[in-house]
Amino acid sequence: MQNLQNYWDAGVTWASYRKQIDDLLLEGKTTAADNSPAILEYAKLNQARMRRLETRTELDTEILASLKNLPDGLKILVIAEGWCGDAAQVCPPAELMFQALGLETRYVLRDTDTALIDMFLTNGGRSIPVFIALDADSNVIGEKWGPRPVALQELRMGWLKEGMPFEQQAELLHGWYAKDKTLSTQSELANWLNSLG
């Protein structure tokens, strides 16, 4: 059983993660090593997406009610980055769900220590966000969840196979999230959490 106590201890709360992103953007930086104009512009869009989702996400009461018998001491370690489009779409509703359930979370940046993400690859890639369930002693429980809902992941794999340009993929990806209104994220996270009990 993998113990991730050191990563949990190095992680920050959602509020600290969001403040870090906001503070860096004020300095013309992102959480990335590359602070090119393109990545900065994308990071600003994602900052706006997070703000909107933090205030406008409506948690589905039936989905929340379906969460029963979660493991005692359950806590969630999240690997993300401020510039990541999927993290901007998935983390705010996920965090709202975790808060509603009284679950503690910690956020770690993917590129600060890639040894962690390399334990939780998606199709061999370092896709984020990734959600890792831990017990009270920070041992990993079950499988990770992420980086995005299954239906969107399948679409994204198809776009990659087609060689679709990143800008076009990003437009389709964020369009999908807007139509879905976080329901797939909420539903899949609930199924994931229920699988841990």
Secondary structure, DSSP 8 states (H G I E B T S, - for coil): --B-HHHHHH-B-HHHHHHHHHHHHHTT--SSS---HHHHHHHHHHHHHHHHHHHH----HHHHHT-----TT-EEEEEE-TT-HHHHHHHHHHHHHHHHTT-EEEEEEGGG-HHHHTTS-BTTB--S-EEEEE-TT-BEEEEEE-SS-HHHHHHHHHHHHHT--HHHHHHHHHHHHHHHTTHHHHHHHHHHHHTT-
